[in-house]
Amino acid sequence: MTNRRIFLKNSGLILGLSTFSVKSLFNEDPQFEQFKFSPITLDERKVRIQKAQQIMQKEFVQAVVLDAGTSMEYFTGLRWYPSERSLLAIIPSKGDIFYVCPAFEEDRLVELNKVAGDIFTWEEHENPFELTLKKLKEKGFKKGKIAIEDKARFFISEGLKKIGKEYNFVLGDEIIVPCRSIKSAHEIELMKIASNITLNAIDYAITFLKEGVTSAQIAEKIAFAHQKMGAQHDFADVNFGIASSFPHGSSKRAPLKIGDTVMVDVGCRVGGYCSDITRTFVFGKASDEQKHIWNLEKKAQEAGFAAAKLGSPCENVDFAARKVVTDAGLGPDYKLPGVPHRTGHGIGMNGHEWPYMVKNNKTLLEPGMCFSIEPTIALPGKFGVRLEDCVYMTENGPQWFSKPAEQLIEI
């Protein structure tokens, strides 16, 4: 078993560059480095709107309707709770963005909004969808295609369709996905910072692994570290032993014991952008089977990375990673023991977004796309191993956001 103090001394080489001293790791309140970052600017959001408008003009779409949520924040910087009282942002193919807002919320919208635009209000007894279409007509968009973002709630899309018989309502993916799936250098930098913070949070939290500790206690340490380093804690899914064979954890979580596989799936947010990293360890001495599956997972992840070539379809990443596992006698496809899910998901302002590394996704990889490579091997009733790191595509191919694990660590 690796001596804990020796492991800590070298953990930066395996998980990330530690930003706190070895000695401080054993204190309840270590001195963490505060990571600095620059938020997305108003000018950047305006460029995003311009890109969306260029796509709309090319696709003959008159406007795109955004519900409260990630895409609204992406284009406008506005975070708004999606209540039953609809606040909508409408980006027309030409002209300025405008908002349809509950009348009593107008002052708050003015206070929070970053991208200025006309605000049209509706009283409690009035119909916001009727108002939305009325204003579109007044701006010259009297018929044609209106895109609705894919995350818009059903009552909003149906409310618009019921009133706007003269319009052809379409899914907004053809507008929104090309914008959000291609990250700028600034977005990638924010995700690099988030990944560095998460690596350090994992470094910190695993020093508290001891017999009898619970997964919730380790998750609390991760959240503590995220916040101390200036990030917004997102999640920490910690599983021991058999629970690690459940891809997203089991509700029956036993305290840690010698010989357990330890899987930690962790993420935070910096400037609105996500990290998502999974590491798998063994508490005590690893069995031959644990070593074999860990090394097989490592090879599968490496194969997925090698297959991430510019101009290749996303599905190739899944094919390459899965082939390593099936060639070793597991699977095939999603059968267990084997790989129970797709090899990766896109990442950005959401932990899971476009593009997805999955069979039948013919989307071609291009610079700026960001996604995870995490094939995951599950052995029901025994344990699971996941090594998850995210990459960003460059003109020279994929680059890791986080340095992948190099070897199985016995703690």
C-alpha positions in Angstrom: 0.0 0.0 0.0 1.2 3.5 -0.8 2.3 5.4 2.3 -0.2 8.3 2.7 2.4 11.0 3.2 4.5 9.7 0.2 1.4 9.6 -1.9 0.5 13.2 -1.0 3.9 14.4 -1.9 3.6 12.9 -5.4 -0.2 13.4 -5.9 0.4 16.5 -8.0 2.0 14.3 -10.7 -1.0 12.0 -10.9 -4.0 14.2 -10.2 -2.9 17.8 -10.8 -0.6 20.4 -9.4 -1.5 20.8 -5.8 -1.9 24.4 -4.7 -1.5 23.7 -0.9 1.3 22.2 1.1 1.3 18.6 2.2 1.3 19.7 5.8 -1.8 21.8 5.3 -3.8 18.8 3.9 -4.1 17.5 7.4 -5.7 20.7 8.8 -9.4 21.3 8.7 -8.9 24.7 7.1 -5.8 24.6 4.9 -4.7 27.7 3.0 -5.9 27.1 -0.5 -4.9 29.2 -3.4 -7.7 31.4 -4.9 -7.7 30.9 -8.6 -8.3 34.1 -10.6 -10.4 34.3 -13.7 -12.0 36.8 -16.0 -15.8 36.5 -16.6 -17.4 36.5 -20.1 -17.7 40.0 -21.3 -20.6 42.0 -22.8 -18.8 42.2 -26.1 -18.4 38.4 -26.2 -22.2 38.0 -25.7 -22.9 40.4 -28.5 -20.6 38.4 -30.8 -22.6 35.3 -29.9 -25.9 37.0 -30.8 -24.4 38.1 -34.1 -23.3 34.5 -34.9 -26.8 33.3 -34.1 -28.3 35.9 -36.4 -26.0 35.0 -39.2 -27.1 31.3 -38.9 -30.8 32.4 -38.8 -30.4 34.4 -42.0 -28.7 31.5 -43.7 -31.4 29.0 -42.5 -34.3 31.5 -43.2 -35.3 31.5 -39.5 -37.1 34.7 -38.4 -36.2 34.5 -34.7 -35.2 32.2 -31.8 -37.1 32.1 -28.5 -35.2 31.4 -25.3 -36.7 30.2 -22.1 -35.0 31.0 -18.7 -32.0 28.7 -18.5 -28.5 28.0 -19.9 -29.0 29.3 -23.4 -30.5 32.5 -22.2 -27.5 33.0 -19.9 -25.1 32.1 -22.7 -26.4 34.8 -25.0 -27.5 37.5 -22.5 -25.7 36.8 -19.2 -29.0 36.7 -17.5 -29.7 34.1 -14.8 -33.4 33.8 -14.1 -35.5 31.2 -12.3 -37.8 29.3 -14.7 -41.1 29.9 -12.9 -44.6 29.5 -14.3 -44.5 33.2 -15.2 -42.6 33.2 -18.4 -39.6 35.4 -19.0 -38.5 35.1 -22.6 -35.6 36.4 -24.6 -36.2 36.7 -28.3 -33.3 37.1 -30.8 -34.6 38.2 -34.2 -32.7 37.4 -37.3 -32.1 41.2 -37.7 -32.2 43.9 -35.1 -31.9 43.9 -31.4 -32.8 41.3 -28.9 -36.0 41.9 -26.8 -37.6 40.5 -23.7 -41.1 39.5 -22.7 -41.3 39.9 -18.9 -43.9 39.7 -16.1 -44.7 43.4 -15.4 -43.9 43.2 -11.7 -40.5 41.7 -12.5 -39.4 44.5 -14.9 -37.3 46.4 -12.4 -35.4 43.2 -11.4 -34.8 42.4 -15.1 -33.4 45.8 -15.7 -31.2 45.4 -12.7 -29.8 42.0 -13.6 -29.7 42.2 -17.4 -26.4 42.6 -19.2 -27.5 42.7 -22.9 -29.8 45.6 -23.3 -33.0 45.3 -25.3 -36.6 46.4 -25.3 -38.6 45.0 -22.5 -42.3 44.3 -23.1 -44.4 43.4 -20.0 -47.5 41.4 -19.4 -49.8 41.6 -16.4 -50.9 38.5 -14.5 -54.1 38.0 -16.4 -52.5 38.5 -19.9 -50.9 36.0 -22.3 -47.1 36.3 -22.7 -47.1 34.2 -25.9 -49.7 36.5 -27.5 -47.5 39.4 -26.6 -44.3 37.7 -28.0 -45.9 37.1 -31.4 -47.5 40.6 -31.5 -44.1 42.2 -31.0 -42.5 40.0 -33.6 -45.1 41.1 -36.1 -44.6 44.7 -35.2 -40.9 44.2 -36.0 -41.7 42.9 -39.4 -41.6 39.1 -38.7 -45.1 38.3 -39.8 -44.6 34.7 -41.0 -42.0 32.0 -41.5 -39.9 29.9 -39.2 -39.6 30.6 -35.5 -37.1 28.5 -33.6 -37.7 27.5 -30.0 -34.7 26.3 -28.0 -34.8 22.6 -27.1 -34.9 23.2 -23.3 -37.9 25.5 -23.5 -40.7 24.1 -21.4 -43.7 22.4 -23.1 -46.3 25.0 -22.0 -44.2 27.7 -23.7 -43.7 26.0 -27.0 -47.4 24.9 -27.1 -48.6 28.3 -26.0 -46.7 29.9 -29.0 -47.9 27.3 -31.4 -51.5 27.6 -30.4 -51.6 31.4 -31.1 -49.1 31.6 -34.0 -50.8 29.6 -36.7 -49.1 31.7 -39.4 -45.7 30.6 -38.2 -43.7 27.4 -38.7 -42.2 26.6 -35.3 -39.0 24.5 -35.4 -36.5 23.2 -32.9 -33.8 25.7 -32.2 -30.8 23.3 -32.3 -29.8 24.4 -35.8 -29.2 27.9 -34.3 -28.1 27.2 -30.7 -25.9 24.1 -31.1 -23.4 25.6 -33.6 -23.0 28.6 -31.2 -22.7 26.7 -27.9 -20.8 23.6 -29.1 -17.8 25.6 -30.4 -16.0 27.2 -27.5 -13.9 30.3 -27.7 -10.4 30.5 -26.2 -11.9 32.4 -23.2 -14.4 29.6 -22.6 -11.7 27.0 -22.8 -9.6 28.9 -20.3 -12.4 29.0 -17.8 -12.8 25.3 -18.2 -9.1 24.7 -17.7 -9.3 26.6 -14.4 -12.3 24.7 -13.3 -10.5 21.4 -14.1 -7.4 22.5 -12.1 -9.6 23.3 -9.1 -11.3 19.9 -9.3 -8.1 18.0 -9.5 -6.8 19.8 -6.4 -10.1 19.1 -4.6 -9.7 15.4 -5.3 -6.1 15.6 -4.1 -7.4 17.1 -0.9 -10.4 14.9 -0.3 -8.7 11.5 -0.7 -6.3 12.3 2.2 -9.4 11.8 4.4 -10.0 8.2 3.3 -9.8 5.9 6.2 -11.7 2.7 7.2 -15.3 3.6 8.2 -15.5 6.9 6.5 -18.6 7.5 4.5 -18.9 8.7 0.9 -20.9 11.7 2.1 -18.0 12.8 4.3 -15.6 12.6 1.4 -18.1 14.5 -0.8 -18.2 17.2 1.8 -14.4 17.6 1.7 -14.6 18.0 -2.1 -17.3 20.7 -1.8 -15.2 22.5 0.9 -12.1 22.5 -1.3 -14.0 23.7 -4.4 -15.4 26.7 -2.5 -12.1 27.5 -0.8 -10.4 27.8 -4.2 -13.0 30.2 -5.6 -15.2 27.8 -7.6 -18.9 27.1 -7.4 -19.2 23.5 -6.2 -21.3 21.5 -8.6 -21.3 17.8 -7.5 -19.3 15.1 -5.9 -20.5 11.5 -6.5 -18.4 9.3 -4.3 -18.8 5.5 -4.3 -17.1 2.7 -2.4 -17.0 -1.0 -3.3 -20.0 -2.5 -5.0 -21.6 1.0 -5.3 -18.8 1.9 -7.8 -20.3 -0.6 -10.2 -23.4 1.6 -10.6 -22.4 4.2 -13.2 -24.0 7.0 -11.2 -23.8 5.4 -7.7 -26.0 3.3 -5.5 -28.5 4.5 -2.9 -27.1 1.7 -0.7 -23.7 3.1 0.3 -21.6 1.3 2.9 -18.7 2.9 4.8 -15.2 2.4 3.4 -13.4 -0.9 4.1 -10.1 -2.3 3.1 -10.0 -3.6 -0.5 -12.8 -1.3 -1.7 -12.7 0.4 -5.1 -13.1 4.1 -4.6 -14.7 6.1 -7.4 -15.0 9.9 -7.2 -16.8 11.7 -10.0 -16.5 15.5 -9.4 -17.3 18.8 -10.9 -17.3 22.5 -10.2 -18.1 25.8 -12.1 -15.9 28.8 -12.8 -17.4 31.8 -14.5 -20.3 29.6 -15.4 -18.2 26.8 -17.0 -17.9 23.3 -15.8 -15.3 20.7 -15.0 -16.1 16.9 -14.9 -13.4 14.5 -13.7 -13.5 11.0 -12.4 -10.8 9.1 -10.6 -10.8 5.5 -9.4 -8.5 4.2 -6.6 -8.3 1.2 -4.3 -8.3 1.5 -0.6 -5.7 -1.0 0.5 -4.0 -3.5 -1.7 -5.6 -3.9 -5.1 -6.6 -7.4 -6.3 -5.4 -8.7 -9.7 -8.9 -8.2 -11.1 -9.0 -4.6 -9.9 -5.6 -3.9 -11.5 -6.6 -5.6 -14.7 -9.9 -3.6 -15.1 -8.2 -0.3 -14.1 -5.5 -0.9 -16.8 -8.2 -1.9 -19.3 -10.1 1.3 -18.6 -6.9 3.3 -19.1 -6.3 1.7 -22.5 -9.9 2.4 -23.5 -9.7 6.0 -22.6 -6.4 6.3 -24.5 -8.0 4.7 -27.6 -10.9 7.2 -27.4 -8.5 10.1 -27.3 -6.5 8.7 -30.3 -9.7 8.5 -32.3 -10.7 12.1 -31.6 -9.5 13.4 -35.0 -10.6 16.6 -36.7 -13.2 15.8 -39.4 -14.0 12.4 -37.9 -17.5 11.7 -36.6 -18.1 11.8 -32.9 -19.2 8.1 -32.9 -15.6 7.1 -33.7 -14.5 8.0 -30.2 -17.1 5.6 -28.8 -16.2 2.9 -31.2 -12.5 3.0 -30.5 -12.8 3.0 -26.7 -15.5 0.3 -26.7 -13.4 -2.0 -29.0 -10.6 -2.1 -26.4 -13.1 -3.5 -23.8 -14.9 -5.9 -26.1 -11.6 -7.2 -27.5 -10.8 -8.1 -23.8 -13.9 -10.3 -23.6 -16.4 -7.9 -22.0 -19.6 -6.6 -23.4 -20.3 -6.4 -26.3 -22.2 -3.1 -26.9 -23.8 -2.1 -23.6 -24.0 -5.5 -22.0 -22.5 -6.1 -18.6 -19.9 -6.7 -17.5 -18.6 -4.1 -19.9 -19.3 -0.5 -20.8 -22.9 0.5 -19.9 -23.1 3.9 -21.6 -21.7 6.1 -24.3 -18.0 7.1 -24.1 -18.5 10.8 -23.6 -20.6 13.9 -23.5 -20.0 17.5 -24.5 -19.3 20.0 -21.7 -19.4 23.7 -21.3 -22.0 25.8 -19.4 -23.8 22.5 -18.7 -22.0 19.4 -17.5 -23.7 17.5 -20.3 -24.3 19.1 -23.6 -23.4 18.8 -27.3 -21.6 17.0 -28.8 -22.1 13.4 -27.6 -19.6 10.6 -28.2 -22.1 7.9 -29.0 -22.9 5.5 -31.8 -24.9 7.1 -34.7 -23.7 10.6 -33.9 -22.2 11.6 -37.3 -21.3 15.2 -36.2 -17.8 15.9 -37.4 -15.3 17.0 -34.8 -14.0 20.5 -35.2 -11.8 23.0 -33.3 -13.5 24.4 -30.2 -15.6 21.3 -29.4 -15.2 20.1 -25.8 -16.2 16.7 -24.5 -15.4 13.9 -22.0 -13.8 10.6 -22.6 -15.0 8.2 -20.0 -15.8 4.7 -21.3 -16.4 3.2 -17.7 -16.2 -0.5 -17.0 -18.8 -1.9 -14.7 -18.7 -5.4 -13.1 -22.1 -5.8 -11.4 -21.9 -7.1 -7.9 -18.2 -6.3 -7.7 -16.9 -2.9 -8.6 -16.6 -0.4 -11.4 -13.7 1.7 -12.9 -14.1 5.1 -14.6 -11.3 7.4 -15.7 -12.9 10.6 -16.9 -11.1 13.6 -18.4 -12.4 16.2 -20.8 -10.7 17.4 -24.0 -10.9 20.4 -26.2 -10.3 20.2 -30.0 -7.7 22.4 -31.5 -6.3 22.8 -35.0 -3.8 20.1 -34.1 -6.3 17.7 -32.6 -7.5 17.0 -29.0 -5.9 18.4 -25.9 -6.6 17.3 -22.3 -8.2 19.8 -19.9 -6.8 17.6 -17.1 -3.8 15.3 -17.0 -5.1 11.7 -17.1 -4.3 9.3 -14.3 -1.1 7.4 -15.0 -1.4 4.4 -12.7 -3.7 2.8 -10.2 -3.2 4.3 -6.8 -3.5 2.1 -3.7 -4.3 4.3 -0.7 
